[in-house]
Amino acid sequence: MQIQLQQLVPVPLRDKLEQRKSDIWNTSVTFNKGEWVKIKAPSGTGKTTLVHTLYKLRDDYEGAVSWGGKSLRNYRPAETAALRQQTVSIIFQDMRLFPNLTARENIELKRVLTAPPYYEATVIDAMAEKLQVAHVLNQRAGLCSYGEQQRIAIIRALVQPFEWLVMDEPFSHLDHNNAGKAAELIATECTKRKAGFILTDLDEDTHFAYTRNLLL
Amino acid sequence: MFPLLKKLIRTGAGRTRFLMAVLGLSVALLLILSAVQLQADYHSLLYSKNSQDSIANFLVVNKQLTAQNIGAAELSPADINGLKQQPFTDAIGQLTPSRFRIYAHGEQIPFSTDLFFESVPDEFIDVTSADWAWTDQSQFIPMIVPNMFLDAYNFGFAPSQNLPQLTQDVVKSLPIQISISTATGNVNYYAKVVGFSDRISSLLVPQQFMDWANKRFGTGEVVKPSRLIIKTKDPGNPELVKYLQEHGLKTDADKTRFSKYRQQVNMIVNISWVTGVMMLLFAILIFTLFIQLTIASCKEEITLLVTLGTAPRQLQRFLMRQFFPPNIIITVIVLVAVAILQWLMAGFLQGKSIYLPAATSYTTFAAALLILLVLWLVNYLTVKKYIAQAR
């Protein structure tokens, strides 16, 4: 599925964006299936705004975002849900776990949301093992450290089918070693699905073999 | 997925409200279903085979005689048409009076009297006799006499006059000589009683004879009828009684007496209805508030669920599964209660010779289903609306 951005300008950032050049804002960009895109975004340039706009969480923009040739504005609630279950997965900067569910339940909920589930339940344990969070699986997510929560959020994003993975500073709470492990897992899963991803971060990095580097 | 959702969306937020709604709904359902059941019972009392009274289904109607309308108590075509068009009238017939003077005297027993005849269409007559037919070749004129006449003779007149009492069969075997006065002198016929009836208190002869004789001996002018007979399913129908009263008509009060009880029952049933429906509305309102409260208190969770890709339909299905089953349970419990009450009442009334079916009527079950459907619809629409708002 192709993602197209046409003259996209978030209304709150309009004045600010007029003064600087961007590879994304107010221009025409197409992301083709399977591309690994890194978007470097200095603070305040609308990184999270972009991620939320791509994921249809906000609608306060000019221009158009289309998934598979269809403008996000024309997606009805049921279609949006299908898109989020089958085509696009997301890792939020603020993780967004249910604090009252255990880490495992948070992942499990996402796994069984798609019927039939993409992975068996045992995959959760395998991934948690790889990211060294197996010991917190049965702990309430609200009690986990940010680093643990971030890895839970990564696993949650990886147990569903997707063509695109959208990540907003996915390693911000991880040390270099753990970030590497997480990146490795993400790369494996994306390759397995022949999926593309869009990763936004503040700085340059070498976690992935990016096919495109853009500046927000 | 649902066990996980259940951990997220807790329905405990408005427990008191929920219990109030359950209580209100139970009482409302009990009132409404009892009203339906009462109505069904009353219906079965009126129309079932074992309580049907053949006499009561035919009413002879005439104008109420007052000082003003003496001598002009005929029924106009408008009166007749009006009555014919009422929903309670199944059939209507005219009583045709004789328009000539008749004098009768017995041959074996000595009696003589002036008489009159009336006739009604055959479909209103409850005597089935092979002799009930007349052509101008007939040897005698068949007559139907009210039972009351014979009773009055046997138990009132005969003992006081030292006359023999007569059985129905004896009366039927006695030939009666009829003289009809005409301008040119008397014409004589034989008449015979062929049956006794409780339905119409008049001396009846076949319609064919009446038409023929009125034409031949009558004064010639067409006279408006003054009495009508109507066939009705329910002589106790308050509508009928009201209609007759409003139009200055009169009928056998004994037969319509039932309408007074009927009005009482109707009023009780109606009060039960109205109260039940009002309570149902309040119960539905409280249920709606409960659903709204539950969804509002879980707004954050629902928003995140939708963000993660939960389809509105998945949420709806889950929420309906939380909210709707109590309604089914309440309905079933109330139905069982109504069935037990009906059974007890049937047993109690049997001792008083009133026969009611011990089983609950189908109408009650149908009403319960209908209310359940309404509840489902309200639940569904509320859940749908507030999910859309929570998104």
Interface residues (C-beta under 8 A of the other chain):
Chain A: Y55 L57 P77 A78 A81 A82 L83 R84 Q85 R96 F98 N100 L101 E105 E108 L109 K110 V112 L113 T114 Q160
Chain B: M1 L4 L5 K7 L8 E301 L304 V306 T307 L308 G309 T310 A311 P312 R313 Q314 A388 R391
